[in-house]
């Protein structure tokens, strides 16, 4: 029997430091997030970062927390419920960090008789710190707890026509009536070394301004290329001229060279360039979360206005949009029925 496990990032149980700290520990101690040797990672995370970061992060989470809980969890659950109503196989929801866990999600499927699982990371673009860590952990759990299961992995869907249509239509709908000067595509940042580590050719990804535009097998796992390709297809679909949009990367950590340009720096420079009405879309996420709601919709907006901007619009993620939920359901049905096709 077939079943599906949708997997997103995750969230603390509450916006209190006591719950944020273990969440950050699980997240930052992931070797695919901070990819340095264990002892150094433990020193950085548990010896330095976790001494002060939980309080700061908790304050940020409190800004976006709702009566229902974490926006990421709430929105993911809503989308999950819509998808379940459109398919006739079991679909569970899990988070890479926190609850509901991947272990619990797999157990839920097994309890319903599932033996063949479609692992569905809810990330449009492939990255070590998002897609890879989900697939690796799921496989570790399969070997340890569910050896009877078989997995099929959903690849990055950054360029799938259905996704591009959903994203483009959502952007168009939210931009209606907002006569923007500029549309910024802000993607989650990752260290440049992650790009090179995922380069299957071991030589193509030079991050030199041309490699992402030069066809290569490396693009199957190149986050940077996939971000640029998402933008290219969306602006082509919407007919946005080159001078009215750009791309940047947010949420960097100190100490490493991360993908550039940086969102905060770019936004702060825009008013002096004559950009007074700015819209920002965050296509690396399918559900609004701390990075979109606090970092962009609140902090980036404040900085833009402080530097002379007049109006700022944060375009929501796809969240539980009916068309997006239908697209996810469609992909699930196509997978579930693939072996039923008579050739």
C-alpha positions in Angstrom: 0.0 0.0 0.0 1.2 3.5 -0.9 1.4 6.5 1.4 2.9 10.0 1.5 5.0 11.8 4.1 5.0 15.6 3.6 7.9 17.2 5.4 8.6 20.8 6.3 11.2 22.5 8.5 9.6 22.6 11.9 9.1 25.0 14.8 9.6 25.2 18.6 6.7 24.0 20.8 6.3 27.5 22.1 7.9 31.0 21.7 9.5 30.6 25.1 13.3 30.2 25.5 12.9 26.9 27.3 11.3 25.5 24.1 13.3 27.5 21.6 16.6 26.2 22.9 16.1 22.5 22.3 14.7 23.3 18.9 17.7 25.3 18.0 20.0 22.6 19.3 18.4 20.0 17.1 18.5 22.4 14.1 22.0 23.8 14.5 23.6 20.5 15.5 22.5 19.0 12.2 25.7 18.2 10.2 23.9 19.3 7.1 23.2 22.7 8.5 26.5 23.5 10.2 28.7 21.1 8.2 31.9 21.1 10.4 33.3 18.2 12.5 31.1 17.2 15.5 33.3 18.6 18.2 33.7 21.9 16.5 30.0 22.1 15.8 29.2 21.3 19.5 31.6 24.0 20.6 30.0 26.6 18.3 26.4 25.6 19.0 26.4 24.5 22.6 29.3 26.5 23.8 28.6 29.8 22.1 25.4 30.2 20.0 22.9 28.6 22.5 24.1 30.8 25.3 22.3 33.9 24.0 20.4 32.9 20.8 17.4 31.2 22.4 16.3 34.5 24.1 16.7 36.5 20.9 15.0 33.8 18.8 12.2 33.5 21.3 11.5 37.2 21.1 11.3 36.9 17.3 8.9 33.9 17.5 6.7 35.8 19.9 6.1 38.5 17.3 4.6 36.0 14.8 3.0 33.4 17.2 -0.7 33.1 16.8 -3.5 31.8 19.0 -3.3 28.5 17.1 0.4 28.2 17.5 3.4 28.5 15.1 2.4 29.8 11.7 4.6 27.3 9.9 2.9 24.4 11.7 -0.6 25.8 11.4 -0.3 26.6 7.7 1.3 23.2 6.9 -1.5 21.4 8.7 -4.1 23.3 6.8 -2.5 22.4 3.5 -2.1 18.8 4.7 -5.8 18.6 5.4 -6.8 20.0 2.0 -4.4 17.5 0.3 -5.8 14.5 2.2 -9.3 15.3 1.0 -8.2 15.1 -2.6 -6.4 11.7 -2.6 -7.3 8.2 -1.6 -4.1 7.1 0.0 -2.7 7.9 3.5 -0.9 11.3 3.8 1.0 12.2 6.9 2.7 15.4 7.9 6.1 15.7 9.6 8.8 18.3 10.5 12.5 17.8 10.2 13.0 19.5 13.6 10.5 19.4 16.5 7.0 17.9 16.3 5.4 16.1 14.6 8.6 14.2 13.9 9.5 12.2 10.9 9.6 9.1 13.1 6.0 9.7 14.2 5.0 10.5 10.6 6.4 7.2 9.3 4.8 5.3 12.2 1.5 6.8 11.4 1.7 5.6 7.8 2.9 2.1 8.9 -0.1 1.9 11.3 -2.3 2.4 8.3 -0.7 -0.4 6.4 1.6 1.6 4.2 4.7 -0.2 2.8 5.7 2.2 0.0 6.3 5.8 1.0 6.6 8.9 -1.1 8.9 11.3 0.8 7.9 14.8 -0.1 10.2 17.5 1.2 8.3 20.8 1.0 11.2 22.7 -0.5 11.1 23.9 -4.1 14.9 24.1 -4.4 17.3 21.4 -3.4 19.8 22.2 -0.6 21.9 20.2 1.9 20.3 22.0 4.8 16.8 21.3 3.7 16.2 18.5 1.3 19.2 16.3 2.0 18.9 16.3 5.7 15.2 15.2 5.4 16.1 12.3 3.1 19.1 11.1 5.1 17.2 11.1 8.4 14.2 9.3 6.9 16.5 6.6 5.5 18.2 6.2 8.9 14.9 5.8 10.6 13.7 3.3 7.9 16.7 1.1 8.4 16.4 1.2 12.2 12.6 1.0 12.7 10.9 0.3 9.4 13.0 -2.1 7.2 9.9 -3.2 5.4 9.3 0.2 3.9 10.4 1.4 0.5 11.0 5.1 -0.3 10.5 7.2 -3.4 11.8 10.8 -3.1 10.1 13.8 -4.7 12.9 15.8 -6.4 13.1 19.6 -6.3 10.1 21.1 -8.0 11.5 24.6 -8.6 10.8 24.4 -12.3 7.7 22.3 -12.5 5.1 24.1 -14.6 2.4 23.6 -12.0 4.5 25.1 -9.2 5.6 28.0 -11.4 1.9 28.6 -12.3 0.8 28.5 -8.6 3.7 30.9 -7.6 3.2 33.3 -10.5 -0.6 33.5 -10.0 -0.2 34.0 -6.2 2.3 36.9 -6.8 0.1 38.4 -9.4 -2.9 38.2 -7.1 -1.2 39.8 -4.2 0.4 42.6 -6.3 -2.9 43.7 -7.7 -3.4 47.3 -6.7 0.2 47.7 -5.5 2.0 49.8 -8.1 5.5 48.5 -7.1 8.7 50.1 -8.2 10.6 46.8 -7.7 10.0 43.1 -7.0 12.6 41.4 -4.9 12.9 37.6 -4.9 14.5 36.8 -1.5 15.7 33.3 -1.1 17.0 31.6 2.1 20.7 31.9 2.2 23.2 29.1 2.5 27.0 29.0 2.7 28.8 29.0 -0.7 30.6 25.8 0.3 27.2 24.0 0.3 26.9 24.8 -3.4 30.3 23.3 -4.1 29.6 20.3 -1.9 26.5 19.4 -3.8 28.2 19.8 -7.2 28.1 16.2 -8.6 30.7 17.2 -11.2 33.1 18.5 -8.6 34.2 21.3 -11.0 31.2 23.2 -12.4 30.0 25.3 -9.5 32.4 28.3 -9.3 29.7 30.9 -8.3 31.3 33.2 -10.9 28.2 34.7 -12.5 28.1 32.2 -15.4 28.0 28.7 -14.0 24.3 28.9 -13.1 23.5 29.8 -16.7 25.7 27.1 -18.3 23.9 23.7 -18.7 25.4 21.1 -16.4 24.4 17.9 -14.5 25.3 20.0 -11.4 22.1 21.9 -11.7 20.1 18.9 -10.5 21.3 19.7 -7.0 22.5 23.3 -7.2 20.4 25.5 -5.0 21.7 28.7 -6.5 20.9 27.7 -10.1 17.4 26.5 -9.0 16.7 29.8 -7.2 17.6 31.8 -10.3 15.6 29.4 -12.6 12.5 29.8 -10.3 12.8 33.6 -10.7 13.4 33.4 -14.5 10.4 31.3 -15.1 8.1 33.4 -12.8 9.1 36.8 -14.3 8.7 35.3 -17.8 5.3 34.1 -16.9 4.3 37.5 -15.5 6.0 39.6 -18.1 8.1 41.6 -15.6 10.9 43.6 -17.2 14.5 42.9 -16.1 14.9 46.4 -14.5 11.9 45.8 -12.2 13.1 42.7 -10.3 16.2 41.3 -8.6 17.3 38.4 -6.4 18.9 38.2 -3.0 19.6 35.8 -0.1 18.6 36.2 3.5 19.2 34.6 6.9 23.0 34.3 6.9 25.2 33.5 9.8 28.4 35.2 10.7 31.8 33.6 9.9 31.2 32.2 6.4 30.9 33.4 2.9 27.2 33.0 2.1 25.4 33.4 -1.2 25.2 37.1 -2.3 23.7 39.6 -2.5 22.3 39.8 1.0 18.7 40.7 1.3 19.0 43.2 4.2 21.8 45.1 2.5 20.0 45.2 -0.8 16.7 46.4 0.7 18.4 49.2 2.7 20.1 50.5 -0.5 16.9 50.6 -2.6 15.3 53.9 -1.4 18.4 55.9 -2.4 18.1 54.3 -5.9 14.6 55.7 -6.3 12.8 52.5 -5.3 10.1 53.7 -2.9 7.5 51.0 -3.3 9.0 47.5 -2.8 7.4 44.1 -2.9 9.2 41.0 -1.6 8.5 37.4 -2.4 10.2 34.5 -0.7 10.0 31.5 -3.1 12.3 29.2 -1.1 9.4 28.6 1.3 6.0 27.2 0.6 4.7 28.1 4.1 5.2 31.4 6.0 7.5 31.0 8.9 9.9 33.1 11.1 12.1 33.9 8.1 9.2 35.3 6.0 7.0 36.8 8.7 9.5 38.3 11.1 12.6 38.8 9.1 10.9 40.1 5.9 7.4 41.3 6.7 8.5 43.0 9.9 12.2 43.7 10.1 12.9 44.2 6.4 9.8 46.4 6.1 11.0 48.5 9.1 14.5 48.9 7.6 13.2 49.8 4.2 10.9 52.6 5.6 13.7 53.8 7.9 16.0 54.2 4.9 13.5 56.3 3.0 11.1 53.9 1.4 7.4 54.7 1.3 5.5 51.4 1.0 6.5 47.8 1.4 4.6 44.6 0.6 5.6 41.1 1.7 3.9 38.6 -0.6 2.7 35.6 1.4 3.9 32.1 0.6 1.7 29.6 -1.1 0.6 28.3 2.4 -2.7 26.5 2.1 -3.7 28.1 -1.2 -6.3 26.0 -2.9 -4.4 25.7 -6.2 -1.2 24.8 -4.5 -2.9 22.2 -2.4 -4.5 20.8 -5.6 -1.1 20.7 -7.2 0.4 18.7 -4.4 -2.6 16.3 -4.5 -2.1 16.0 -8.3 1.5 15.0 -8.0 0.6 12.5 -5.3 -2.1 10.9 -7.5 0.3 10.8 -10.5 2.8 8.9 -8.4 0.2 6.6 -6.8 -1.2 5.6 -10.2 2.0 5.4 -12.1 2.3 1.7 -11.9 -1.3 1.2 -12.9 -0.7 2.5 -16.4 -0.8 -0.3 -19.0 1.9 0.0 -21.7 
